[in-house]
Amino acid sequence: MDPFSSPAPSSGSSGPSPEALMDQVKTQLAQAYAEEFLETVRSKCFAKCITKPGTSLSGSESSCISRCVERYIEATGIIGRALFSSPR
């Protein structure tokens, strides 16, 4: 049996409910999204905005990071709405 197959239901099964499984999947997806978000911010925004790494951010670096993060959030929102609102 492959890892994506579910076992045949048995009459005495006390496994997790479909709602519990859905909650678990949602939690895992949210965690994956957060990790992807942080990686993108780290790699793209840091590379773009931090020209002279030091012990603190300059005002322009801080502003650049804020704008970069805001634009990434806006872009992912636009993409998400386009994907989920398009007819299938």
N, C-alpha and C positions, 0 to 999 in steps of 0.2 A: 504494500500500500504506500502511495506517495505521501509526502508531508502535508499536502493540501486536501487530502481526502479525509472525510470524517467517518468514524466508525458507524456501523449500522446501529440505530437506536435500539436500546433494550428496554424492556418494560420496567426494570428496576433502576434505571439510570438516574443518578443524582448529580449529573454534571452541571456546569454553569448554565444559566439561563441565556437565551439569545440576547437579552438586554445587557447582561453582564459582559458577554463577549463583545457586543457592540461598543460598550463603554471602554473596554480594554483596547479595542482597535482605535477608537477615537483618541485615547490617551497616547498610544504609540505614535499615531499620526501627528498629534500636536507636538510631541517630543522631537520627532524627526524634522518637522517644520522649524522648530526653534533652533535645532542644531544647524540646519541649512542656513537659516537667517544669520546666526552668529558667524558661521564660516564665511558667508558672503560679505558681511560687514567687515569682518577681520581682513579678508584678503583684498577686497576691492576698495572699500572706503579707507582702510589704513594705508594701502599702497598709494592711493590718490592723494590723501590729505596730509599725511605725516611725512614731511620732507626732511626734518632733522629730529630723529628720535631722541628723547631726553627723559628727564624725570617727571615732566609735566607737559601738558598741552598748551600751546600758545592760543591766544584768542582766535586767530584766523584758522588754526587747526581744529579747534573746538567747533567753530561755526561750520567749517567744511564737513566735519564728521556728522554734525546734526543734519545738515542739508542732505548729505549722502544717504543717511539712514531714512530720513523722511521720503526721499525720492524712491528708495528701494521699497518701502512700505506701500507707497502710492502705486508703484508699478506692479507689485504682486497683487494688490487689490484689484487693479484694472484687469489684469490677466485672469485672476480668479473669477471675477464677475463675467468676463467674456466666455470663459470655459463653461461655467455652470448655468449661464442663461441662454446659451445657444441651443437651438432645437436639435434634437437627436434623431 
